[in-house]
Amino acid sequence: MSSLDEFDLLSKEDFFIFLEPQSMDARIVNQFALFSIASNPRKSLDELLEARGIEAEKIVIPSDIKWEVRDRLDQSNITERVLFPGLDGLSSWLKRHYTPVSASKVVPFKSAG
């Protein structure tokens, strides 16, 4: 495929292609990144899945448990430092880690069992 015109002729139906980029950057390695390309830029992935009858579930984390989720991710070493290697990730993590949080935002862990 050498041009966008050839890409447009691949299918009469809308589709998405997912590509795994070369691991040229530490961010790509740590994030297990994928890039997506839509055959029709006016269609969202949600619309395409619905049109094909593919069920997908969107998970929304309620804002009142944000700090609990962040704490649990931290315990698993899933932090800005890991996901965004370099000074920007480190500085984001330091800012979050050392910014005072009001007691009203912190939710105590609830035991699963």
Secondary structure by P-SEA (a helix, b strand, c coil): cccaaaaaacccccbbbbbbcccccaaaaaacbbbbbbccccccaaaaaaaacbbbbbbbccccaaaaaaaaaaaaccccccccccaaaaaaaaaaacccccccccccccccc
